[in-house]
Each structure stands twice: as structure tokens, then as C-alpha cells.
Amino acid sequence: MSPSDRKSGQFVVPGRRLGVIEEFMAGSGTFVEHGAIYSKTTGRTLIDMLNKKVSVYPLVHGVNTPKVGSTVIGQVSDVRNKNAGVRILIIGKRPLSGFFTGILHVSNVSPTYIETMYSVCKPGDLIRAKVISCLNRANHLSTEDKSLGVIYAFCSRCGHLLQLGRADMRCPKCANVEPRKVAQDYGKVII
């Protein structure tokens, strides 16, 4: 950065030289290499001439990725006997910034015994789950809480939205009856 550019608010990209350590201390969003201070992120500079410190404040604050403890909403992509694959669409209340998948195992569906995943969800269903681990780059999910489970289910015969019955799901179009593990607010979630 030339002496004429040394004012706060300058737009910088990663790797942009901001000064030297004899002139400034490296602040947040910067790194030092061979005595020179560089921008670590895309952002705006903040040059504190009183304390002789240079910092870069990011324009974009972190990417939205699943973390242990996060509540996610996703679409079931694949169902097998003991697990289901889920494409994660929303983390918390924020849309996802990337492509992530999760695995829901039959042992993490309910506090009670569930024999097969085919009675829990079907491909195309939208579910709310909690991330319980991120081992080996796989997001392992759980729907054990009452607020977790299928939030929208679709008939496996005709594709129509299923209505919640007393103990099962019913299709108003073709009268098909299917089991699901539903969340307590089934059909009321606005996505």
C-alpha cells in the first residue's frame, strides 16, 4: 500500500500488502510474512495511526456451514433400511451457502425403538434435524426431540402433500396411508 493509500476504508483482497512491521502492528484480518503485513481476507482497511496498527474488517462474515448442535432443514434424498441421506438446505434460519449432506441413522430417530427407516421418512420429504456429530466429513443427524422430524411429507404414490392423521399420514388425493416420524409442528413451518 503506497503512502497516499494509507487511509481507512480502502478495499483490499487477500494477499494485498498493507505495510511493514517497523511501521505498523498487525491487527485482525492480517498476517505477517518476511516483515511485511498482508491482508488475510477481502474487506476494508482500518488504519489506527495513534496506535500504529493496521487491520482488515471482512465484507463477508463467514460461510454458513453445519456445526454440532445446529438445527437444520433438509430434503430426504435416499432411504435405506438403517439410514437416510439428507441434502441440507437451511441451517438455523439461514439458507445454506454450499452443498452439504447429512446422514440420519435409525438409532438417532426416536428415543423408542424404530425397526426400519422406511417407517420414518421417504425420498422428497422435508425434515428438521439436529447435527450431533461431524465425523469423517459426514454430518450425522438426529430427530429424537419432539420438535424434530418430518415437517412436510409427500405421498409415495402420487406426490401429493400428506395430511397428518391420528397415528399415520393420509393422502387426500389417492387415499394412500403411510407412516412417518413427524415434528410437532408438521405442515406449519414456513420455509
HELIX and SHEET records of a PDB file:
HELIX    1   1 PRO A    3  ASP A    5  5                                   3    
HELIX    2   2 VAL A  106  ASN A  108  5                                   3    
HELIX    3   3 MET A  117  SER A  119  5                                   3    
HELIX    4   4 LEU A  135  ARG A  137  5                                   3    
SHEET    1   A 4 PHE A  11  VAL A  12  0                                        
SHEET    2   A 4 GLY A  43  ASP A  48 -1                                        
SHEET    3   A 4 LYS A  53  PRO A  58 -1                                        
SHEET    4   A 4 MET A  25  ALA A  26  1                                        
SHEET    1   B 3 ARG A  17  VAL A  20  0                                        
SHEET    2   B 3 ALA A  36  SER A  39 -1                                        
SHEET    3   B 3 THR A  30  GLU A  33 -1                                        
SHEET    1   C 6 GLY A 149  TYR A 152  0                                        
SHEET    2   C 6 LEU A 126  SER A 133 -1                                        
SHEET    3   C 6 THR A  71  VAL A  79 -1                                        
SHEET    4   C 6 ASN A  83  ILE A  91 -1                                        
SHEET    5   C 6 ARG A  94  HIS A 105 -1                                        
SHEET    6   C 6 ASN A 139  SER A 142  1                                        
SHEET    1   D 3 GLN A 163  LEU A 164  0                                        
SHEET    2   D 3 MET A 169  ARG A 170 -1                                        
SHEET    3   D 3 VAL A 177  GLU A 178 -1                                        
END                                                                             
